[in-house]
């Protein structure tokens, strides 16, 4: 069985340069992680001897907004030069602040596997309505410049995800978005795949990533899901196939999150830090990961009692079950005994 907690997310910044209409984060009290805290986390991490599959310097904010973002990256590159901390790095960005110098640092590090560019529109007025404060023409230029620089270096990584969150405000231009980027990638002779949240196969190419919109409003979430599934049908020619899997979220088994002020969460949808299982300012990271708080949460999930957890019961990200039964028994044996 693959080990649990394959991904570590460190929120170096909790603030954002845009105000997006679908964003569920309304309160951002402590925006920037202190450099000293990041160093402490890396020290704990090294001491634990744990190598994660993936490190994401990202959670709720725009990472490029942190004034020391490059310093954070360089410190991590130095500590991870032999890939003893993480096998690769990935993050999401709205790309408004991406420039050539940063692109060069990311590419030449050779440590990044994927970058997700959050776009959600192909028409300026739609983009300005959804991603308030952003500039679509600038975003497209920055992304194309990044891809061109990657091509000049002769690199195939990091892979690019062009993200489109499906909602009523942009559904009518989803295919136009698809055709625009397909045309561009064909022009530069690079394969571009199309993936949806429901797709389970590993993606090894650059891609357009259509995502469902999440909302705490159950009616809105249901309506947005119908839009999403209709788009899936229109593009793929069939409806998504759902496995009959146990209703157990993979989140707390697959990743761990450290917020900008050092709190540790087992969930990437817990926007109010309600599932806090520790604080790296006061505890060693490895003790939190092996602690009773996380184990109790995992046991509740494995016993199909996640509805007893308020955050999990109300989760807007529960579109479909995600724990495969092939590993379920091993997890139960490990955490229920």
GUDOKOL-294769 format. One record per residue (C-alpha): residue in three letters; x, y, z. Coordinates in pm, whole numbers, padded with zeros to 5 digits, always signed. Each point is the difference from the previous one (the first is absolute). Layout:
<recs>
ALAXYZ...
</recs>
This chain:
<recs>
UNK+00000+00000+00000UNK+00120+00351-00075UNK+00086+00193+00312UNK-00254+00255+00116UNK+00071+00374-00011UNK+00169+00008-00339UNK-00037+00379-00039UNK+00096+00287+00228UNK-00152+00343-00063UNK+00159+00305+00164UNK-00200+00320-00020UNK+00272+00259-00032UNK-00262+00263-00073UNK-00366+00026+00099UNK-00080+00319-00191UNK-00092+00055-00364UNK+00037+00267-00266UNK-00342-00083-00149UNK-00355-00019+00133UNK-00164-00296-00173UNK-00376-00048+00015UNK+00025-00375+00072UNK+00261+00030+00275UNK-00125-00141+00330UNK+00266+00175+00209UNK-00140+00318+00154UNK+00238+00054+00292UNK+00377+00019-00048UNK+00139+00118+00336UNK+00368-00104-00030UNK+00119+00028-00359UNK+00376-00066-00019UNK+00190-00287+00158UNK+00315+00118+00176UNK+00324-00124-00152UNK+00117-00121+00342UNK-00308-00223+00030UNK+00063-00149-00344UNK+00358-00078+00102UNK-00127-00168+00318UNK-00244-00213-00201UNK+00276-00111-00239UNK+00227-00083+00295UNK-00273-00214+00160UNK-00069-00157-00337UNK+00367-00095-00051UNK+00019-00137+00352UNK-00300-00226-00062UNK+00173-00169-00292UNK-00327+00012-00193UNK+00006+00043-00378UNK-00337+00106-00141UNK-00104-00066-00357UNK-00100+00364-00041UNK+00064+00337+00164UNK-00244+00284-00071UNK+00095+00352+00119UNK-00365+00089-00031UNK-00335-00031+00176UNK-00250+00288+00012UNK+00188+00303-00132UNK+00193+00107-00307UNK+00356-00125+00071UNK+00168+00245-00239UNK-00130+00289+00212UNK+00240-00082+00287UNK+00290+00250-00019UNK+00245-00280+00089UNK-00143-00266-00227UNK+00328-00044-00189UNK+00194-00024+00329UNK-00239-00270+00122UNK+00053-00195-00321UNK+00379+00032+00006UNK+00018-00121+00359UNK-00214-00301-00089UNK+00211-00073-00311UNK+00311+00001+00218UNK-00150-00235+00261UNK-00149-00226-00268UNK+00296-00018-00238UNK+00016-00379+00041UNK-00383-00031-00002UNK+00000-00112+00363UNK-00296+00221+00098UNK-00226-00033-00304UNK+00013-00163-00340UNK-00154+00306-00168UNK-00165+00339+00050UNK-00330+00136-00134UNK-00215+00304+00064UNK-00301+00197-00126UNK+00016+00363-00111UNK-00222+00250-00179UNK+00314+00098-00202UNK-00057+00375+00025UNK+00334+00040+00181UNK+00201-00255-00198UNK+00305+00150-00172UNK+00307-00121-00191UNK+00236+00001+00299UNK-00232-00217+00209UNK-00075-00225-00298UNK+00374-00049-00049UNK+00052-00092+00368UNK-00287-00250-00010UNK+00116-00163-00322UNK+00372-00022+00077UNK-00062-00150+00344UNK-00123-00320-00176UNK-00203-00077+00315UNK-00350+00095-00118UNK-00238-00262-00139UNK-00315+00209-00060UNK-00121+00358+00003UNK-00371+00071-00009UNK-00098+00330-00157UNK-00346+00106+00121UNK-00171+00183-00288UNK-00374-00084-00022UNK-00078+00212-00307UNK+00109+00090-00352UNK-00195+00325-00039UNK+00123+00311+00178UNK-00337+00105+00138UNK-00066-00349+00140UNK+00344-00015+00156UNK-00040+00343+00158UNK-00338-00103+00140UNK+00132-00326+00150UNK+00358+00090+00094UNK-00043+00357+00114UNK+00325+00196-00004UNK+00172-00219-00257UNK+00106+00062-00358UNK-00076-00282-00246UNK+00227+00125-00280UNK+00290+00020+00244UNK-00075-00348+00133UNK-00007-00154-00348UNK+00327+00174-00091UNK+00169-00114+00323UNK-00108-00360-00057UNK+00110-00001-00363UNK+00336+00155+00100UNK+00047-00274+00260UNK-00078-00274-00251UNK+00231+00156-00258UNK+00284+00024+00254UNK-00053-00364+00095UNK+00021-00088-00369UNK+00320+00201-00046UNK+00160-00196+00286UNK-00113-00324-00163UNK-00187-00105+00315UNK-00322-00200+00014UNK-00060+00092+00367UNK-00167+00150+00187UNK-00324-00109-00161UNK-00259+00274-00043UNK-00361-00016+00116UNK-00229+00264-00146UNK-00282+00004+00253UNK-00360+00091-00077UNK-00243-00014+00294UNK-00343-00063-00151UNK-00280+00234+00116UNK-00302+00180-00150UNK+00208+00312-00067UNK+00240-00177-00241UNK-00169-00319-00121UNK-00087+00156-00338UNK+00367+00052-00085UNK+00143-00329+00129UNK+00034-00139-00352UNK+00147+00327-00127UNK+00258-00021+00281UNK+00074-00358-00106UNK+00036+00089-00368UNK+00221+00303+00069UNK+00256-00199+00197UNK-00021-00307-00225UNK+00081+00224-00297UNK+00294+00161+00178UNK+00153-00330+00113UNK-00046-00148-00347UNK+00179+00303-00143UNK+00303-00057+00227UNK-00016-00379-00050UNK-00068-00103+00362UNK-00256-00262+00103UNK-00291+00139+00202UNK-00237-00234+00183UNK-00346+00072+00142UNK-00074-00125+00350UNK-00287+00027+00244UNK-00021-00041+00377UNK-00159-00341-00054UNK+00294-00132-00204UNK+00209-00245+00203UNK+00284-00081-00241UNK+00340+00161+00051UNK+00053+00293-00235UNK+00348+00035-00150UNK-00056+00287-00246UNK-00088+00365+00020UNK-00375+00027+00034UNK-00315+00203+00028UNK-00150-00081+00337UNK-00375+00050+00035UNK-00094+00013+00368UNK-00339+00012+00174UNK-00079+00311+00199UNK-00023-00057+00377UNK-00251+00179+00222UNK-00141-00031+00351UNK-00339+00083-00152UNK-00145-00347-00069UNK-00241+00119-00269UNK+00274+00187-00184UNK+00235-00294+00032UNK-00264-00233-00147UNK-00068+00237-00292UNK+00372+00047-00069UNK+00052-00377+00006UNK-00268-00043-00267UNK+00174+00261-00217UNK+00329-00180+00049UNK-00139-00340-00092UNK-00170+00144-00309UNK+00333+00148-00112UNK+00163-00338+00055UNK-00267-00159-00220UNK+00036+00270-00270UNK+00379-00036-00020UNK+00053-00370+00067UNK-00321-00136-00149UNK-00102-00196+00307UNK-00088+00061+00360UNK+00262-00053+00274UNK+00009-00353+00135UNK-00005-00031+00377UNK+00139-00299+00185UNK-00205-00135+00286UNK+00257+00092+00265UNK-00026+00050+00376UNK-00078+00361+00091UNK+00339+00071+00152UNK+00196+00313-00088UNK+00358-00055-00110UNK+00104+00347+00124UNK+00123-00076+00353UNK+00172-00316-00129UNK+00182+00173-00286UNK+00115+00342+00115UNK+00083+00227+00289UNK-00030+00381+00003UNK+00199+00258+00196UNK-00158+00345+00011UNK+00188+00329-00018UNK-00006+00031+00379UNK+00110-00360+00063UNK-00323-00187+00064UNK-00014-00354-00142UNK-00313-00125-00178UNK-00090-00338-00151UNK-00221+00159-00266UNK+00049+00237-00295UNK-00366+00114+00012UNK+00003+00108+00366UNK+00004+00373-00067UNK-00070+00095+00362UNK+00264-00224+00166UNK-00269-00193+00190UNK+00181-00335-00026UNK+00330+00119+00148UNK+00208-00296+00121UNK+00311+00185+00117UNK+00222+00308-00018UNK+00353-00021-00143UNK+00105+00307+00196UNK-00033-00208+00317UNK+00028-00364-00115UNK+00219-00210-00225UNK-00161-00074-00335UNK+00055-00375+00026UNK-00176-00014+00339UNK-00303+00174-00148UNK-00008-00237-00297UNK+00016-00300+00233UNK-00224+00151+00266UNK-00333-00111+00143UNK-00202+00287-00152UNK+00069-00113-00357UNK-00048-00368+00084UNK-00339+00073+00157UNK-00110+00183-00314UNK+00115-00285-00225UNK-00184-00255+00213UNK-00324+00197-00029UNK+00034+00001-00379UNK+00083-00369-00021UNK-00299-00093+00216UNK-00228+00200-00236UNK-00065+00256+00276UNK+00136+00311-00165UNK-00346+00157+00037UNK+00086+00036+00369UNK+00263+00257-00106UNK-00168+00334-00077UNK+00259+00109-00257UNK-00020-00332-00186UNK-00380-00020+00011UNK-00035+00345-00156UNK+00296-00033-00239UNK-00062+00163-00341UNK+00267-00219-00157UNK-00180-00332+00042UNK-00107-00055-00361UNK+00078-00371+00001UNK+00164-00272+00216UNK+00376-00019-00043UNK+00145-00282+00214UNK+00043-00313-00209UNK-00103-00323+00168UNK+00330-00160-00107UNK+00179+00187+00279UNK-00292+00039+00239UNK+00057-00324+00193UNK+00365+00082+00062UNK-00095+00345+00128UNK-00263-00147+00232UNK+00250-00254+00134UNK+00252+00278+00063UNK-00225+00261+00165UNK-00288-00183+00159UNK+00211-00231+00213
</recs>
